[in-house]
Amino acid sequence: MRERDTKPWPSDRELVDEILGGSSEHFDLLYECYFKRVYRFALKRLGDPGEAEDVAQDVFMTLLSALPSYQAQSSLLVWIFGITRNTVNRRFRRPRPRVEPLEEGGALDVAGREAPTDESVDARRMLGRCQEIIESELTPLQRRIFLLKHLRRQPIRSIAEVLGTSEDAVKANLYRMRRAIAEGTPGLEKLLRT
């Protein structure tokens, strides 16, 4: 008998709290208990084992992010099946590709993807160079400001509050970063204008 079998089964709330506390053992317990049920539910509705497997995986990925919102107003099983039902329903709403035999309807004449243009190759090269500059030439503070401003789209005031600095200091660092990136990637300004 496995060690887990000798321990009392935790309540739904205890199980969720343990998982949220970082217990991989409790998440494994949740997975072992509910995965097959979720899979069978999806398989019955979709009729495709591959789709059902994808749905079951999606449900458990959703669970990882949604678990903090579990309020224990219903059983964990009911809550998980609500997520499963919604995931299955999204699969039904997804457009299905139209399948036709290759011999019919000119399917063999479908054009492939176009080769990348010189401009797109240049753009990829410049993006790679920008990433090198960000990683090697910017200070840790500047990289953090870059992340907050350009990837998380935070306003300057919010960045200043998070970093405990003035808005002028944030603006000055943004100016230095832009100048370093522009100097390190000649032609970037022209590319961005097109």
Backbone as a chain_set.jsonl record, in Angstrom:
{"seq": "MRERDTKPWPSDRELVDEILGGSSEHFDLLYECYFKRVYRFALKRLGDPGEAEDVAQDVFMTLLSALPSYQAQSSLLVWIFGITRNTVNRRFRRPRPRVEPLEEGGALDVAGREAPTDESVDARRMLGRCQEIIESELTPLQRRIFLLKHLRRQPIRSIAEVLGTSEDAVKANLYRMRRAIAEGTPGLEKLLRT", "coords": {"N": [[0.843, -1.174, 0.0], [0.574, 2.224, -0.822], [2.132, 5.098, 0.654], [0.515, 7.393, 0.637], [-2.029, 6.332, 0.605], [-2.487, 5.601, 3.214], [-2.81, 7.904, 4.604], [-5.247, 10.262, 5.821], [-7.826, 11.362, 3.627], [-7.642, 14.587, 2.308], [-9.819, 17.451, 2.838], [-11.656, 19.246, 0.277], [-11.017, 21.992, 0.446], [-8.694, 21.919, 2.034], [-7.007, 20.483, 0.332], [-6.802, 22.23, -1.867], [-5.644, 24.436, -0.557], [-3.174, 23.335, 0.214], [-2.026, 22.818, -2.299], [-1.882, 25.426, -3.302], [-0.058, 26.327, -1.515], [2.215, 25.268, -2.5], [2.6, 22.525, -2.631], [3.564, 19.856, -4.4], [2.949, 17.217, -4.182], [0.295, 17.187, -3.357], [-0.902, 18.328, -5.594], [-0.345, 16.32, -7.437], [-1.946, 14.343, -6.334], [-4.507, 15.441, -6.735], [-4.463, 15.46, -9.556], [-4.199, 12.69, -10.15], [-6.604, 11.788, -9.115], [-8.627, 13.126, -10.57], [-8.001, 13.337, -13.312], [-8.583, 11.139, -15.126], [-11.372, 11.128, -15.023], [-12.007, 13.642, -16.069], [-10.927, 13.33, -18.618], [-12.514, 11.183, -19.631], [-15.046, 12.422, -19.626], [-14.613, 14.484, -21.521], [-13.966, 12.904, -23.764], [-16.358, 11.52, -24.202], [-18.005, 13.59, -25.072], [-16.62, 14.74, -27.229], [-15.697, 12.652, -28.829], [-13.21, 12.013, -29.818], [-10.149, 10.702, -29.095], [-7.637, 12.056, -29.07], [-8.338, 14.797, -29.057], [-9.747, 14.807, -26.654], [-7.711, 14.219, -24.849], [-6.171, 16.533, -25.18], [-7.998, 18.433, -24.201], [-8.214, 17.592, -21.527], [-5.608, 18.082, -20.633], [-5.55, 20.871, -21.032], [-7.491, 21.628, -19.177], [-6.24, 21.031, -16.731], [-4.071, 22.747, -16.874], [-5.431, 25.159, -16.82], [-6.554, 24.911, -14.307], [-4.305, 25.246, -12.657], [-3.836, 28.008, -12.832], [-6.321, 29.01, -12.073], [-6.938, 28.072, -9.58], [-6.5, 29.713, -7.238], [-8.881, 31.167, -7.198], [-10.83, 29.469, -6.334], [-13.588, 29.008, -4.292], [-14.837, 27.177, -2.669], [-17.584, 26.923, -2.71], [-18.937, 25.043, -4.025], [-18.41, 21.528, -4.558], [-15.063, 20.441, -5.198], [-14.909, 18.715, -7.343], [-17.252, 19.35, -8.842], [-16.619, 21.968, -9.524], [-14.291, 21.601, -11.065], [-15.396, 20.136, -13.179], [-17.019, 22.083, -14.247], [-15.12, 23.791, -15.369], [-14.104, 21.98, -17.194], [-16.343, 21.484, -18.847], [-16.667, 24.053, -19.985], [-14.25, 24.233, -21.393], [-14.515, 22.136, -23.238], [-16.749, 23.093, -24.634], [-15.64, 25.351, -25.846], [-14.047, 24.074, -27.693], [-15.941, 23.075, -29.455], [-16.864, 25.427, -30.582], [-14.763, 26.31, -32.045], [-13.475, 26.955, -35.285], [-13.568, 24.413, -37.691], [-11.165, 22.826, -39.763], [-11.617, 22.575, -43.277], [-11.736, 19.595, -45.018], [-10.6, 18.163, -47.953], [-10.219, 15.847, -50.636], [-6.966, 15.471, -52.089], [-6.9, 15.167, -54.822], [-9.092, 16.477, -55.841], [-10.649, 19.607, -56.764], [-8.449, 21.317, -57.205], [-6.637, 21.256, -55.118], [-3.989, 20.627, -55.111], [-2.815, 22.795, -56.211], [-2.405, 24.749, -54.331], [-0.811, 27.55, -53.053], [2.327, 27.771, -51.425], [3.861, 29.092, -48.398], [5.168, 32.335, -48.772], [8.533, 33.155, -49.546], [10.604, 34.714, -47.1], [10.843, 38.249, -47.185], [13.486, 40.598, -47.968], [13.231, 42.708, -46.209], [11.861, 41.606, -44.0], [13.74, 39.793, -43.115], [15.794, 41.549, -42.44], [14.48, 42.887, -40.383], [14.176, 40.843, -38.449], [16.868, 40.36, -37.902], [17.607, 42.834, -36.821], [15.95, 42.905, -34.565], [17.069, 40.812, -33.113], [19.584, 41.926, -32.632], [18.815, 44.133, -31.058], [17.889, 42.757, -28.8], [20.307, 41.645, -27.92], [21.668, 43.989, -27.171], [20.016, 44.936, -25.12], [20.351, 42.883, -23.24], [23.139, 42.923, -22.78], [24.205, 45.558, -22.636], [22.585, 47.265, -21.173], [21.846, 48.437, -17.878], [20.897, 46.552, -14.903], [18.734, 47.946, -13.71], [17.827, 49.49, -15.871], [17.036, 47.437, -17.612], [14.893, 46.438, -16.157], [13.178, 48.654, -16.159], [12.744, 48.775, -18.917], [11.353, 46.36, -19.315], [9.023, 46.841, -17.771], [7.977, 49.115, -19.063], [7.893, 48.614, -21.896], [7.178, 45.918, -22.326], [5.277, 45.231, -20.407], [3.744, 47.42, -20.578], [3.423, 49.617, -18.791], [2.605, 52.793, -17.339], [4.759, 55.669, -16.992], [4.584, 56.882, -14.475], [3.64, 54.762, -12.845], [5.795, 52.99, -13.063], [7.809, 54.48, -11.8], [6.778, 54.515, -9.197], [6.797, 51.77, -8.532], [9.545, 51.235, -8.636], [10.483, 52.982, -6.781], [11.519, 55.527, -7.369], [12.043, 58.708, -9.044], [9.85, 60.146, -11.563], [11.26, 61.571, -13.457], [13.761, 60.323, -13.338], [13.136, 57.827, -14.37], [12.349, 58.576, -16.969], [14.792, 59.624, -17.899], [16.379, 57.307, -17.905], [14.953, 55.799, -19.786], [15.42, 57.345, -22.067], [18.232, 57.045, -22.309], [18.344, 54.286, -22.761], [16.935, 54.012, -25.199], [18.626, 55.489, -26.849], [20.988, 53.935, -26.701], [20.088, 51.566, -27.878], [19.314, 52.49, -30.43], [21.797, 53.436, -31.411], [23.208, 51.065, -31.482], [21.918, 49.583, -33.397], [21.97, 50.357, -36.388], [19.803, 51.859, -38.758], [17.457, 51.106, -37.616], [15.519, 53.043, -36.885], [14.566, 53.852, -39.4], [13.454, 51.455, -40.293], [11.397, 51.154, -38.438], [9.705, 53.202, -39.153], [8.605, 52.4, -41.552]], "CA": [[0.0, 0.0, 0.0], [1.369, 3.442, -0.889], [2.062, 5.939, 1.845], [-0.604, 8.318, 0.489], [-3.267, 5.62, 0.894], [-2.658, 5.455, 4.657], [-3.143, 9.219, 5.151], [-6.65, 10.614, 5.58], [-8.043, 12.172, 2.428], [-7.898, 15.975, 2.719], [-11.04, 18.075, 2.312], [-11.372, 20.028, -0.934], [-10.374, 23.246, 0.836], [-7.33, 21.587, 2.47], [-6.262, 20.089, -0.863], [-6.506, 23.455, -2.611], [-4.691, 25.236, 0.227], [-1.855, 22.69, 0.132], [-1.507, 23.052, -3.659], [-1.521, 26.843, -3.375], [1.134, 26.47, -0.686], [3.363, 24.752, -3.238], [2.748, 21.077, -2.484], [3.406, 19.103, -5.64], [2.329, 15.941, -3.813], [-1.157, 17.371, -3.352], [-1.345, 18.501, -6.981], [-0.329, 14.973, -8.026], [-3.131, 13.667, -5.806], [-5.62, 16.012, -7.492], [-4.333, 14.991, -10.932], [-4.511, 11.249, -10.184], [-8.008, 11.574, -8.779], [-9.584, 13.73, -11.492], [-7.626, 13.358, -14.724], [-9.331, 10.142, -15.908], [-12.768, 11.555, -15.098], [-12.052, 14.765, -17.012], [-10.664, 12.753, -19.936], [-13.706, 10.438, -20.07], [-16.088, 13.411, -19.903], [-14.278, 15.129, -22.799], [-14.041, 11.896, -24.814], [-17.773, 11.241, -24.475], [-18.586, 14.712, -25.8], [-15.891, 15.052, -28.455], [-15.564, 11.458, -29.649], [-11.86, 11.918, -30.379], [-9.212, 10.555, -27.975], [-6.607, 13.099, -29.093], [-8.981, 16.036, -28.598], [-10.072, 14.632, -25.235], [-6.438, 14.352, -24.132], [-5.839, 17.961, -25.194], [-8.911, 19.115, -23.288], [-7.836, 17.254, -20.157], [-4.383, 18.835, -20.321], [-5.943, 22.283, -20.923], [-8.22, 21.798, -17.919], [-5.305, 21.062, -15.608], [-3.303, 23.989, -16.979], [-6.339, 26.205, -16.339], [-6.665, 24.733, -12.853], [-3.142, 25.835, -11.989], [-3.98, 29.452, -12.726], [-7.625, 29.372, -11.51], [-7.1, 27.53, -8.229], [-6.681, 30.736, -6.197], [-10.247, 31.697, -7.196], [-11.753, 28.461, -5.808], [-14.195, 29.514, -3.057], [-15.429, 26.04, -1.952], [-19.043, 27.036, -2.677], [-19.369, 23.741, -4.525], [-17.308, 20.585, -4.398], [-13.969, 20.608, -6.154], [-15.29, 17.943, -8.535], [-18.219, 20.147, -9.608], [-15.887, 23.128, -10.035], [-13.416, 21.111, -12.143], [-16.224, 19.782, -14.327], [-17.441, 23.346, -14.862], [-13.995, 24.192, -16.218], [-14.032, 21.001, -18.281], [-17.464, 21.756, -19.756], [-16.344, 25.269, -20.73], [-13.152, 23.925, -22.31], [-15.104, 21.335, -24.317], [-17.606, 23.979, -25.434], [-14.764, 26.169, -26.699], [-13.608, 23.215, -28.809], [-17.029, 23.006, -30.427], [-17.002, 26.719, -31.259], [-13.58, 26.531, -32.877], [-13.717, 26.56, -36.68], [-12.928, 23.162, -38.116], [-10.622, 22.924, -41.122], [-12.34, 21.813, -44.296], [-10.875, 18.574, -45.587], [-11.036, 17.66, -49.254], [-9.171, 15.01, -51.22], [-5.969, 16.213, -52.852], [-7.14, 15.055, -56.251], [-10.232, 17.295, -56.246], [-10.739, 21.029, -56.478], [-7.208, 22.077, -57.325], [-5.936, 21.33, -53.837], [-2.548, 20.52, -55.35], [-2.33, 24.08, -56.697], [-2.34, 25.716, -53.242], [0.516, 28.161, -52.933], [2.971, 27.668, -50.122], [4.23, 30.372, -47.825], [6.15, 33.066, -49.544], [9.836, 33.282, -48.913], [10.675, 35.995, -46.409], [11.432, 39.343, -47.944], [14.698, 41.151, -47.362], [12.844, 43.564, -45.083], [11.561, 40.807, -42.812], [15.013, 39.238, -42.647], [16.461, 42.659, -41.764], [13.763, 43.154, -39.128], [14.56, 39.8, -37.49], [18.264, 40.596, -37.537], [17.637, 44.005, -35.939], [15.364, 42.518, -33.285], [18.098, 40.036, -32.416], [20.605, 42.874, -32.16], [18.205, 44.874, -29.949], [17.89, 41.875, -27.639], [21.694, 41.583, -27.435], [21.975, 45.259, -26.505], [19.26, 44.966, -23.864], [20.936, 41.927, -22.305], [24.549, 43.141, -22.456], [24.633, 46.937, -22.448], [21.737, 47.992, -20.238], [22.008, 48.079, -16.468], [19.727, 45.813, -14.408], [17.631, 48.887, -13.527], [17.306, 49.827, -17.197], [16.309, 46.27, -18.13], [13.616, 46.37, -15.434], [12.346, 49.731, -16.712], [12.363, 48.343, -20.268], [10.322, 45.332, -19.148], [7.782, 47.447, -17.304], [7.455, 50.087, -20.028], [7.64, 48.124, -23.258], [6.552, 44.593, -22.375], [4.07, 45.239, -19.575], [3.035, 48.637, -20.969], [3.114, 50.407, -17.614], [2.914, 54.215, -17.488], [5.973, 56.1, -16.305], [4.268, 57.108, -13.052], [3.589, 53.451, -12.167], [7.166, 52.45, -13.012], [8.507, 55.229, -10.754], [6.277, 54.052, -7.899], [7.285, 50.403, -8.302], [10.988, 51.251, -8.419], [10.818, 53.912, -5.712], [12.356, 56.579, -7.932], [11.247, 59.791, -9.629], [9.464, 59.982, -12.962], [12.363, 62.104, -14.26], [14.808, 59.3, -13.411], [12.641, 56.807, -15.301], [12.432, 59.154, -18.311], [16.202, 59.714, -18.282], [16.825, 55.955, -18.23], [14.325, 55.42, -21.051], [16.149, 58.05, -23.118], [19.541, 56.38, -22.468], [18.116, 52.961, -23.364], [16.582, 54.195, -26.61], [19.818, 55.935, -27.55], [21.894, 52.788, -26.813], [19.52, 50.628, -28.853], [19.39, 53.114, -31.758], [23.196, 53.466, -31.834], [23.659, 49.696, -31.705], [21.203, 48.979, -34.528], [21.771, 51.346, -37.443], [18.7, 51.571, -39.659], [16.265, 50.731, -36.86], [14.515, 54.111, -36.991], [14.002, 53.788, -40.748], [12.627, 50.255, -40.332], [10.196, 51.366, -37.634], [8.844, 54.158, -39.839], [7.973, 51.792, -42.727]], "C": [[0.887, 1.236, 0.0], [1.135, 4.281, 0.351], [0.837, 6.856, 1.805], [-1.917, 7.644, 0.88], [-3.521, 5.501, 2.392], [-3.012, 6.782, 5.304], [-4.614, 9.498, 4.918], [-6.751, 11.531, 4.365], [-8.349, 13.604, 2.87], [-9.228, 16.472, 2.157], [-10.648, 18.862, 1.059], [-10.589, 21.291, -0.59], [-8.924, 22.99, 1.257], [-6.453, 21.235, 1.269], [-5.853, 21.326, -1.661], [-5.472, 24.29, -1.861], [-3.281, 24.647, 0.162], [-1.214, 22.925, -1.245], [-1.056, 24.499, -3.795], [-0.284, 27.14, -2.53], [2.374, 25.876, -1.329], [3.561, 23.248, -3.151], [2.498, 20.36, -3.807], [2.752, 17.744, -5.361], [0.805, 16.063, -3.851], [-1.689, 17.632, -4.763], [-1.359, 17.152, -7.692], [-1.565, 14.183, -7.589], [-4.381, 14.139, -6.555], [-5.634, 15.465, -8.915], [-4.737, 13.521, -11.046], [-6.001, 10.996, -9.97], [-8.946, 12.028, -9.892], [-9.238, 13.631, -12.968], [-8.467, 12.384, -15.561], [-10.792, 10.539, -16.062], [-12.927, 12.68, -16.115], [-11.874, 14.238, -18.434], [-11.903, 12.029, -20.463], [-14.858, 11.377, -20.419], [-15.852, 14.055, -21.272], [-14.407, 14.143, -23.956], [-15.491, 11.607, -25.192], [-18.388, 12.355, -25.32], [-17.919, 14.968, -27.15], [-15.74, 13.859, -29.388], [-14.187, 11.261, -30.26], [-10.862, 11.839, -29.219], [-8.131, 11.637, -27.916], [-7.146, 14.428, -28.593], [-9.282, 15.957, -27.101], [-8.817, 14.775, -24.374], [-6.024, 15.82, -24.06], [-6.713, 18.737, -24.219], [-8.507, 18.85, -21.845], [-6.57, 18.009, -19.737], [-4.706, 20.322, -20.142], [-6.645, 22.549, -19.594], [-7.238, 21.893, -16.757], [-4.363, 22.258, -15.676], [-4.155, 25.157, -16.478], [-6.476, 26.126, -14.825], [-5.503, 25.392, -12.113], [-3.297, 27.337, -11.819], [-5.282, 29.854, -12.019], [-7.798, 28.932, -10.06], [-7.219, 28.598, -7.144], [-8.11, 31.294, -6.128], [-11.266, 30.681, -6.659], [-12.262, 28.905, -4.434], [-14.852, 28.418, -2.214], [-16.94, 26.201, -1.784], [-19.694, 25.795, -3.262], [-18.189, 22.806, -4.322], [-16.254, 20.847, -5.472], [-14.289, 19.87, -7.45], [-16.241, 18.749, -9.416], [-17.506, 21.325, -10.26], [-14.99, 22.721, -11.214], [-14.243, 20.75, -13.378], [-16.833, 21.013, -14.989], [-16.361, 23.859, -15.807], [-13.908, 23.271, -17.432], [-15.126, 21.265, -19.316], [-17.178, 22.997, -20.608], [-15.24, 25.023, -21.755], [-13.657, 23.11, -23.492], [-15.95, 22.224, -25.22], [-16.778, 24.883, -26.339], [-14.255, 25.356, -27.884], [-14.683, 23.123, -29.882], [-17.167, 24.304, -31.212], [-15.843, 27.017, -32.19], [-13.878, 26.143, -34.319], [-12.919, 25.306, -37.041], [-12.349, 23.339, -39.519], [-11.434, 22.053, -42.081], [-11.356, 20.842, -44.95], [-11.442, 18.151, -46.93], [-9.888, 16.845, -49.839], [-8.219, 15.851, -52.072], [-6.255, 16.205, -54.348], [-8.223, 16.003, -56.735], [-9.981, 18.775, -56.0], [-9.443, 21.804, -56.532], [-6.428, 22.182, -56.032], [-4.424, 21.242, -54.025], [-1.948, 21.846, -55.804], [-2.213, 25.129, -55.601], [-0.914, 26.232, -53.112], [1.041, 27.984, -51.519], [3.259, 29.042, -49.572], [5.283, 31.032, -48.691], [7.465, 33.108, -48.79], [9.916, 34.632, -48.224], [11.348, 37.051, -47.271], [12.696, 39.817, -47.241], [14.362, 41.992, -46.143], [12.549, 42.74, -43.837], [12.819, 40.15, -42.253], [15.783, 40.318, -41.883], [15.806, 42.942, -40.412], [14.127, 42.117, -38.074], [15.985, 40.007, -36.99], [18.348, 41.772, -36.549], [17.021, 43.691, -34.573], [16.354, 41.703, -32.456], [19.18, 40.932, -31.847], [20.071, 43.694, -30.989], [18.218, 44.034, -28.672], [19.297, 41.752, -27.058], [22.055, 42.839, -26.655], [21.284, 45.317, -25.147], [19.921, 44.068, -22.827], [22.347, 42.297, -21.877], [24.92, 44.575, -22.104], [23.782, 47.725, -21.463], [22.002, 47.521, -18.812], [20.794, 47.261, -16.029], [18.508, 46.726, -14.202], [17.004, 49.239, -14.874], [16.539, 48.656, -17.806], [14.948, 46.148, -17.452], [12.659, 47.45, -15.955], [11.854, 49.346, -18.105], [11.221, 47.332, -20.196], [8.989, 45.963, -18.763], [7.151, 48.358, -18.36], [7.031, 49.436, -21.34], [6.991, 46.753, -23.326], [5.271, 44.543, -21.551], [3.237, 46.494, -19.776], [2.555, 49.463, -19.773], [3.406, 51.879, -17.879], [4.126, 54.591, -16.637], [5.715, 56.306, -14.819], [4.255, 55.798, -12.28], [4.978, 52.849, -12.025], [7.94, 53.14, -11.898], [8.075, 54.765, -9.37], [6.821, 52.67, -7.56], [8.766, 50.402, -7.939], [11.417, 52.198, -7.305], [11.749, 55.02, -6.171], [11.451, 57.654, -8.539], [10.886, 59.476, -11.076], [10.572, 60.495, -13.881], [13.483, 61.083, -14.408], [14.402, 58.191, -14.383], [12.773, 57.321, -16.732], [13.881, 59.226, -18.796], [16.743, 58.337, -18.668], [16.215, 55.469, -19.535], [15.042, 56.078, -22.224], [17.489, 57.366, -23.383], [19.39, 55.019, -23.143], [17.833, 53.098, -24.855], [17.807, 54.609, -27.42], [20.79, 54.763, -27.746], [21.391, 51.802, -27.865], [19.629, 51.206, -30.266], [20.825, 53.136, -32.279], [23.699, 52.07, -32.176], [23.003, 49.001, -32.875], [20.946, 50.035, -35.594], [20.646, 50.904, -38.383], [17.408, 51.208, -38.939], [15.162, 51.778, -37.011], [13.818, 54.048, -38.341], [13.045, 52.593, -40.855], [11.331, 50.465, -39.578], [9.228, 52.326, -38.304], [8.113, 53.524, -41.018], [6.819, 50.917, -42.326]], "O": [[1.861, 1.29, 0.752], [0.096, 4.192, 1.006], [0.192, 7.07, 2.831], [-2.814, 8.291, 1.42], [-4.667, 5.316, 2.803], [-3.471, 6.8, 6.446], [-5.183, 9.03, 3.932], [-5.876, 12.361, 4.116], [-9.22, 13.816, 3.714], [-9.704, 15.981, 1.133], [-9.468, 19.112, 0.812], [-9.61, 21.62, -1.259], [-8.026, 23.747, 0.885], [-5.293, 21.643, 1.2], [-4.702, 21.453, -2.079], [-4.527, 24.796, -2.467], [-2.304, 25.389, 0.066], [-0.018, 23.195, -1.344], [0.016, 24.774, -4.333], [0.448, 28.092, -2.802], [3.467, 25.967, -0.771], [4.606, 22.747, -3.565], [1.362, 20.271, -4.273], [2.074, 17.194, -6.228], [0.111, 15.159, -4.317], [-2.796, 17.21, -5.096], [-2.276, 16.866, -8.461], [-2.154, 13.447, -8.381], [-5.212, 13.325, -6.959], [-6.678, 15.056, -9.422], [-5.517, 13.149, -11.924], [-6.581, 10.096, -10.577], [-9.964, 11.379, -10.137], [-10.117, 13.826, -13.808], [-9.006, 12.771, -16.597], [-11.389, 10.311, -17.114], [-13.858, 12.677, -16.92], [-12.588, 14.652, -19.347], [-12.3, 12.234, -21.61], [-15.566, 11.152, -21.4], [-16.773, 14.16, -22.082], [-14.906, 14.508, -25.021], [-15.811, 11.467, -26.372], [-19.21, 12.082, -26.194], [-18.584, 15.369, -28.106], [-15.662, 14.029, -30.605], [-14.021, 10.417, -31.141], [-10.735, 12.789, -28.446], [-7.755, 12.082, -26.832], [-6.496, 15.109, -27.801], [-9.091, 16.93, -26.372], [-8.856, 15.379, -23.301], [-5.581, 16.296, -23.015], [-6.222, 19.602, -23.493], [-8.461, 19.773, -21.031], [-6.481, 18.512, -18.617], [-4.204, 20.962, -19.218], [-6.416, 23.58, -18.962], [-7.392, 22.751, -15.888], [-3.902, 22.736, -14.639], [-3.651, 26.044, -15.789], [-6.51, 27.15, -14.143], [-5.695, 26.019, -11.072], [-2.933, 27.885, -10.778], [-5.345, 30.93, -11.425], [-8.723, 29.386, -9.385], [-7.982, 28.404, -6.198], [-8.505, 31.839, -5.097], [-12.448, 31.005, -6.542], [-11.471, 29.149, -3.523], [-15.375, 28.711, -1.139], [-17.516, 25.679, -0.83], [-20.871, 25.53, -3.018], [-17.097, 23.241, -3.956], [-16.549, 21.413, -6.524], [-13.969, 20.354, -8.535], [-16.042, 18.816, -10.629], [-17.763, 21.643, -11.421], [-14.938, 23.412, -12.231], [-13.829, 21.031, -14.503], [-17.134, 20.982, -16.182], [-16.657, 24.307, -16.914], [-13.669, 23.722, -18.552], [-14.863, 21.268, -20.518], [-17.421, 22.992, -21.815], [-15.296, 25.552, -22.865], [-13.267, 23.368, -24.631], [-15.873, 22.115, -26.443], [-17.17, 25.152, -27.474], [-14.053, 25.903, -28.968], [-14.378, 23.095, -31.074], [-17.547, 24.282, -32.383], [-15.946, 27.9, -33.042], [-14.48, 25.096, -34.555], [-11.737, 25.187, -36.718], [-12.991, 23.947, -40.375], [-11.871, 20.954, -41.739], [-10.273, 21.239, -45.38], [-12.622, 17.819, -47.037], [-8.721, 17.124, -49.567], [-8.632, 16.828, -52.697], [-5.888, 17.142, -55.058], [-8.276, 16.311, -57.926], [-9.192, 19.145, -55.13], [-9.358, 22.879, -55.937], [-5.633, 23.108, -55.865], [-3.665, 21.731, -53.188], [-0.729, 22.018, -55.791], [-1.947, 26.293, -55.9], [0.049, 25.466, -53.067], [0.289, 28.041, -50.546], [2.94, 30.05, -50.204], [6.159, 30.38, -49.259], [7.5, 33.097, -47.559], [9.347, 35.606, -48.717], [12.304, 36.769, -47.993], [12.946, 39.485, -46.082], [15.104, 41.998, -45.16], [12.94, 43.125, -42.735], [12.94, 39.974, -41.04], [16.352, 40.055, -40.823], [16.49, 43.203, -39.423], [14.363, 42.473, -36.919], [16.268, 39.848, -35.803], [19.078, 41.704, -35.56], [17.513, 44.157, -33.546], [16.459, 41.886, -31.243], [19.641, 40.732, -30.723], [20.797, 43.928, -30.023], [18.523, 44.541, -27.593], [19.465, 41.755, -25.838], [22.677, 42.759, -25.596], [21.892, 45.7, -24.147], [20.04, 44.448, -21.663], [22.734, 42.025, -20.741], [25.864, 44.79, -21.343], [24.224, 48.761, -20.966], [22.337, 46.36, -18.576], [19.767, 47.272, -16.708], [17.38, 46.324, -14.488], [15.779, 49.278, -14.998], [15.506, 48.857, -18.445], [13.96, 45.797, -18.098], [11.475, 47.188, -16.166], [10.688, 49.564, -18.438], [10.24, 47.44, -20.932], [7.954, 45.658, -19.355], [5.931, 48.366, -18.528], [5.931, 49.683, -21.833], [6.309, 46.453, -24.307], [4.298, 43.898, -21.941], [2.149, 46.62, -19.213], [1.423, 49.945, -19.752], [4.368, 52.19, -18.581], [4.462, 53.898, -15.676], [6.549, 55.939, -13.991], [4.798, 55.724, -11.178], [5.305, 52.267, -10.991], [8.647, 52.484, -11.133], [8.904, 54.633, -8.47], [7.255, 52.428, -6.434], [9.196, 49.666, -7.051], [12.587, 52.217, -6.924], [12.665, 55.408, -5.446], [10.228, 57.511, -8.54], [11.527, 58.651, -11.727], [10.804, 59.934, -14.952], [14.092, 60.978, -15.473], [15.235, 57.679, -15.131], [13.248, 56.601, -17.61], [14.169, 58.929, -19.955], [17.48, 58.212, -19.645], [16.887, 54.795, -20.316], [15.25, 55.446, -23.259], [17.851, 57.131, -24.536], [20.201, 54.643, -23.99], [18.417, 52.389, -25.674], [18.006, 54.139, -28.541], [21.356, 54.606, -28.828], [22.176, 51.267, -28.648], [19.996, 50.491, -31.198], [21.054, 52.882, -33.461], [24.531, 51.914, -33.07], [23.465, 47.946, -33.31], [19.835, 50.555, -35.698], [20.551, 49.734, -38.753], [16.374, 51.021, -39.58], [14.003, 51.433, -37.241], [12.596, 54.178, -38.411], [11.963, 52.705, -41.433], [10.276, 50.009, -40.019], [8.027, 52.263, -38.037], [7.091, 54.056, -41.452], [6.167, 50.323, -43.184]]}, "num_chains": 1, "name": "protein.A"}
